[in-house]
Amino acid sequence: MQREQGSAGKMSSTILFAAIAILLVICIVAAPGPAFQASGQGLSLWWRVVFPAILPFLVLSEMLIAGGFPQGLGVILEPFTRRILKLPGSFGWILPLGMTAGFPASAAAAATLYKQRRITADEAERMAATAHFASPMLIMVVIGAGYLNNPDLGLLLLCIHWISGLAAAFTLNQFWRNTAPSNHEKRRIGQQNPLNKTAPSRPQTGLKLALRKMEQARQEDGRSFGKLLGDSVANGVQTLMTIGGYMLIFAVIIHVVNSFLPTSALSYLIAGAAEIHLGTHAITKLTLSQPMLAALLGAALGWSGICSFLQVQAVLKPVGIGGRRFILQRILHGAYAFVLTLILWRPLVTLLPGALPAYKEMNHPLTGRMEAALPNWQLAAGSLHKSMWLLVLLVILFAAISLTWRRSTRQ
């Protein structure tokens, strides 16, 4: 029965995607000029925002994983991450990576750890879902400074985006129980098994064990630096090409949908649900109060779009990792961001009188081309530099919190 249901679900998905593809081809043939212009928008977003924001992090992450850095960091963070989110300590690298690089960098890192058998499929799925964030470059530079002409509002959206994402992960963790034992639980059961005749060795803790884990992971990988660098760049570019393909397709889909719908709030909300870059640009055209517009932007960022889900699935599905939890967590993330923005708006306006009230007198700069609001390469390089430092600071912060928590529990 389960096999029949699974085959029926696959068949319906195949029919749906085939129908969408046929409709897309018909619309492109019927109006090739506007379709080409829409795909050009997607290409501009990919080249000027996504490519410089993600590629360095993808290369860096794969090289650090091969060198054993997440495994060594996991020794320090394991007690803390297990207690809070029931995830392995390597999540202390996945989470800062997702918060600074954006999707799907965290999913790619989780898939790499799973292929190395460092984590289970369930842990990889939960890591990818929990660490799925939009990049600071998108929120602060593109949306805040470019679309809204207010970097302070972009900073507010970024903070709420992080807080609501972590709150959604914590909430879902309380109701989503995994019955399959994790790697951590398997090791603990093996140590407590009375049939195990091997005398347990004295556990190592601290920096020595972390360095030992790093060296062990590096030896198991076995690639030279040149080989590792080449593989990391090739895999990063391949992931980015997949992202770019999805963005171009969804740019055309959004154009096709909007061509059949009148220019209304519904067309803008459909764009926000489909693709995050074009969707947030469309949402900012709505004539709404400032708190409501910011709340809708926060909800769209938390949901992150169907396009981002397909991008993550393109990374996770080939290695056998599911995505059921991912969808539910995105819905919670968007809902929390919407509510938190409305709750925090008035207190923040009171605390920051020189920042947010300026948005009330702001005229929407969106009557022209969207490409004019995108960052140039110099601005993108500056944002990348800040994101790299933010990644380092977040890793240090998580390690400091974990060490402080461990000391307090020992006392």
N, C-alpha and C positions, 0 to 999 in steps of 0.2 A: 504494500500500500504506500509506504513512504517513497519507494522508488518511483511508483507511478505519479505521485504528487510532485516529486522532484523533476521528473521528465516533463510533466505538464507545465510546471513553472518555467523550465528552460524553453519549452516550445513557445509559450506566450511571450517571454522576453524576446525571443528571436523574431517573432512576428511583429512585435512592437517596434523593435529597432529597424527591421526591414521597412516597415511602413514609414517611419520617420526619415530614413535614408532616401526612399523613393520621393517623398514629399519635398525633401530638401533639394534633390536633383531637379525636380520639376520647377521649383521656385527659382533656382539659379538659372535654368535655361530660359525661363520666362522673363527674368529681369537680371541679366548678367552684370550690368553696370552697378546698380546698388549693392548687389551681393559682393562684387569685387571690392567696393568701397568699405563694406562692413568687415570683410576679411582683412582689409588693410588696417582697420582699427584694432582688430585682435592682434595683428602682427606688431603694430606699434607698441601696444601694451606689453607684449611678450618681450620684445627686444629692449625696450627702455625701462621696464620695471622688473619683470620676472627674471630675465636672464642675469642682470648684474646683482640682483638681490639673493639669488639662490645658488648659482654655480659655485662660487667660492666655498660656501658652506657644505655643499654636497661633496666636493673634493676633500675638504678638510675632515669631514666626518668619516668618510670611508678610510682615510689614511690613519686617523686616530683609532678607529675600531680595529684595524689591522695591527696597529701598534699596541693594543691592549689598554688604551686609556679608559674607556668606559668600564672595562672589567676591574681595573685597579680602583677607579673611583667608586665602583659599586661596593667594594669591601667597606669603605667608610660610610656610605649612605644606606647600605642594606637594612640595618635595624630601623632607621627612620622611615624609609619608603615602604617597607613591609607593614609597619604599624599604621601609617596614615592611609595609603592607597593599596596596600597588598601587592606591590609591584617590586621587582628586583632592583638592586641598587644602581644598575646601569641606567635606570630611568632618570637618575640625576644628571645624565648627559643628554638624553633624549628630550627632556622637558625644556632646558635652556635652549637647545637647538631649535625646537619648534617655536619658542617664543621670540627668537631673534631672526631666524632664517625664514620662517613661515612654511606653509604646506607646499609640497609634500616631503620636505626634507626630513622631518621626524619619522614619517612612514618609511622612507627609504632606509634610514638608520635602523629602525626596528626590524625591517625585513632582512637586513644584513646580519644583525645579531641572531635572528631566527635561523637563517641559513647556516650560521656557524654553530647552531644548537646551544647557544648560550641562554636562550629563553624559549618558552613554549609558544605555541600558536595563539593561545588565549592571551598570554602576556603581551605578545607582539601586537595583537589587535587592540588591547586596552591601552598600550603605550601610544599607538598611532592615533587613537581616538582622543586620548587625554592631552597629548602634546600638539594637537592640530590647531594652530593659530595663524592668523594673517600676519604678514611681516610688518615690522614698524615702518619700513619704507612706504608700504602701501597706505597705512593708516595715517601717518604723520605727514609724509611728503606729498603723496598723491592726493589723498582725500582731504587732509587738513589744510595744507598749504596750497595745493593745486585746485581742487574742486571747490573748497569752501573759503579759501583765502584767509584762513584762521588757524595757524599752527597750534595755538593753545587748545582749541577744540579738538584737534587731532590727538594731542596728548591725553585729553580727557577720554576720548574714545579708546585709546590704546590701554589705559589703565583699567577701564571698565571691561574691555575685551579680555584682558588677562584674568581679572578677578572673577568674572562670570564663567570663564572656561574652567578654572580650578574648582569653582563652586559646583558646576555641573558634573565634573568628574567625581567629586566627593559625594554628591547626592546619589549619582548612579551606582557608585560603589557600595552604598548601603543597601540597595535593593537588588543588585545583580550579583548573585552568588555563583561562583564557579565551583562545580563539583569535581573537576579533574585536578589532581594534585600538581602543583608547580614543581619546578626543579628544586626550589628551596625546600619544599615539603618532602620531596623524594629523598633528598640528602639527609634530612632530619630523621625520617622513618628508617632509613638504612642504618643510621648511627644507633638508633634505639632498638633495632631488631635483635632479640636474644639469640636467634639462630646464626647471627653473624659472629663467626669465631675469631675474626681479626680484631685484635685489641685496638680501640680507637686511639689515634694519635692525639697528642695535646694540641688543641686548636691554636692557630696563630691569629693574632689580631694586630691592627694598626698598620703603620706604614710598611713594615717588612712584608706582611701578607699582600698588601696592595701591589708592591713592586714585584713580588713573586707571581701574582696573577697576570700582571702586565707582561712579564717576560715569558710566561707560559703561553699566553695568547699570541705573542709575536712569533714564537717558535712554531706554533701550530699553523700560523698563516704561511710562513716560510718564503714569502716573496721578497725579492730585492727591492731597494728603494726605487729604482728606475721602473721596474715592472709594476710596483704598487702605484706609482704616480701615473703611469700610462693607463692602468685599469681604472683608477679613480676618475681621471678626466674623461675617459671614454664612457663610463657608466653615468657620470654627471651630465654629459652632453646628450646621451640617449634619453635620460629622464626628462631633460628640458625640451627635447624635440617632441616627446609625447605630450608634455604640458602645452607646448605651442600648438600642436595639432588640435587638441581639445579646445583651446581658446579660439582658434580660427573658426572651428565648426560652430561653436556656441555663439560667436559674434554674428555669423550668418543666420543661425536659428533665431536669435533675438530680433534681428532685422526682419526676418520673414514673419514672425509672430506679430511684431508691431505694425507691419504693413497691412495685416488683416484686421487689426484692432484700431479703434480711434485713439488719438492721443489723449490718454486719460490716466488716472491713478492706477488702473488695472494693468496697463501695459508697462508702467514703470515698476510695479511690484513683481510682475512676471520676470522682468529683466533682473531684478534683485534676487529672485529665487533661482535663476538659472546660472548666472556668472557674476562673481563678486566685483570685478573691476568695472565692467560695463554697468552692472546693477547699481552700484553705489553712485556712479555718475548719473544714472537715470533717477534715482531716489532724490538726489539733491535738487532736481527740477520741480519737485512737488511744492505746492504753496501751502505750507503748514507752519505751525508755531515752532519756535526754535527747539524747545524740549522734545516735542514729538518727532521732528525731523532727525534730531540726534539719536532718539530712541530707535527709530526705524533703521538708521545707519548701523547702530550697535547690533540690532537683531540680524541684519543682513550679514554683518561681519561674523557673528556667531554661527549662523547657519552656513555661511561661506559658499553656498551655491551647489547646484547639481554637478557643475563642471568640476569642482574641486573633489567631490566624491568619486567621480570617474577617474580623476588623476590619481587619487589614493588607491583605488581599486586596481589601476594599471600597475601599481607598484606591489601591492599586497597579494592580489589574486594569483599571479603566476607561481608564487612560492607556497600557496595553500593556506593563506590567512583570510578569514572571513571579514564581513563588514556590517553585521547586524547591529552591534553595539555602536558603531560609528554614527549611523543615522540618528539613533535615539539621543546620543550625546550632543549632536549638532542641534537638534530641536531644543534640548534643555539649555544649551549654550546661548542660542538666540533669544529664548524666552527670558533667561536671567539677565542678559544684556539689556533687553528692552525695559524690564522692570527697574533694574538698578540705575539706568540712565535717568528715568523719570524721578526716582527717589532722591538721587544725589544731585540733580540739577540745581535746585534752589539753594541747598547748603553751599555748593561750590560757587554759585553766583555771588553769594554773600561773602565767601572767603576770598574770592578772586574778582573784585569789582572791576579791575582794569582789563580782564581778559575776555570772559564769556559775554558780558553785556555788549561788547563791541560787535558781536555777531548779530545783534538785533538791527543794527544799522547797515549790515553788510548787504550789498547787492549781489545777486547770484551771478558769477562770472561764467555761466554755462551756456550763454546764447551762441557762443562761437564754437569752434572745433574743439573736440576733447583733447586732441594731441597737443594743443597749446598749454594745457594744464599738466602735462607729463614732465618729469624731471629730465634735465639734460644729463650728459655723462659726468660732468663735473659734480653736479649735485648728487647724482647716484653714487659716485665714488665717496663723497663725504658721508652720505648716509650709511654706506657699507662699512666705512671705517668705524663709525659710532656703533653699528650693530655688532661688529667684532669685539669691541671693548665691552659692550653690554653682555655678550655671551660669556666672556671671561668673568665679569663681575657676578653674573647669576650663578655660574658654577661655584665660585668661591663662596657666595652667600649660602647656597644650599649645603655645601660642605661644612661651613661654620655653624649653620643651624643644626645639622645632624650631629656634629661633635658636641655642641652645647646640650642638645637633648640627651645624648648618650651619657654625658657626665651627670646630668640632673637625675636620670633614672638609676644610676649607680649609687647615688647618695641616699 
